[in-house]
Amino acid sequence: MKKILEGDELEQRARELGVDIQGELITQSSVGRHERASDYELQKRVIEAERSIRESRLWKLALISAIASVISAAAALLAVLSKWK
């Protein structure tokens, strides 16, 4: 199991993934946002970003596999048809 990141390591990983590291919106402030999200919130965001990347890769792999299956079926059909004639 992967180590749960904290502090600067967590912030660096979030930046690598392009995750927003700013905190929640503040409704009663002129600042507008907290300077940095809590470690807990950043961990959730990083985990979600990594999950999204992983799912995207798996989707591409599944698509390539489906295309290879169609090509294989077409080749088998051509082999059967050419033998039949």
QUILIN-V445430 format. One record per residue. RES is the residue in one letter. PSI is psi in whole degrees, -180 to 180 (999 if undefined). OMEGA is omega in whole degrees, -180 to 180 (none if undefined). D_FIRST is the distance of its C-alpha to the first C-alpha in Angstrom with 1 decimal. Layout:
res: <RES,RES>
psi: <PSI,PSI>
omega: <OMEGA,OMEGA>
d_first: <D_FIRST,D_FIRST>
//
This chain:
res: <M,K,K,I,L,E,G,D,E,L,E,Q,R,A,R,E,L,G,V,D,I,Q,G,E,L,I,T,Q,S,S,V,G,R,H,E,R,A,S,D,Y,E,L,Q,K,R,V,I,E,A,E,R,S,I,R,E,S,R,L,W,K,L,A,L,I,S,A,I,A,S,V,I,S,A,A,A,A,L,L,A,V,L,S,K,W,K>
psi: <144,144,137,122,152,161,-133,-37,-43,-45,-41,-44,-40,-42,-40,-37,-7,25,140,123,-3,155,-173,157,143,124,-28,48,150,-18,-44,-37,155,156,-43,142,157,161,-42,-47,-43,-38,-43,-44,-42,-44,-42,-41,-43,-39,-42,-43,-45,-44,-37,-43,-42,-37,-44,-41,-42,-39,-44,-41,-42,-41,-42,-37,-42,-43,-42,-42,-40,-41,-41,-41,-43,-38,-42,-44,-37,-32,-31,-32,999>
omega: <-176,180,176,-178,177,172,-176,178,179,179,179,179,178,178,179,-179,-179,-179,177,-178,-180,-178,-179,176,177,-175,-176,-178,176,-180,177,-179,170,-178,-178,178,177,177,-180,-179,179,177,178,-178,-180,179,179,179,178,178,-180,179,-180,180,178,179,180,178,179,179,178,178,178,179,179,179,178,178,179,179,179,179,179,178,178,178,178,179,179,-179,-180,178,-176,-176,none>
d_first: <0.0,3.8,6.6,9.1,12.2,15.6,19.2,20.4,17.1,16.4,19.9,19.9,16.9,18.9,22.0,20.5,19.6,23.0,21.9,24.7,24.0,27.2,27.3,28.9,32.6,35.1,38.0,40.4,40.1,41.8,38.7,36.9,33.3,31.2,30.4,26.6,24.3,22.4,18.9,18.0,19.9,18.6,14.9,16.1,18.1,15.5,13.0,16.2,17.3,14.2,14.5,18.2,17.9,15.7,18.2,21.1,20.0,19.7,23.0,24.6,23.4,24.9,28.1,28.5,28.0,30.7,33.1,32.7,33.5,36.6,37.8,37.4,39.3,42.0,42.4,42.8,45.3,47.3,47.4,48.7,51.2,52.5,53.0,54.8,57.5>
//
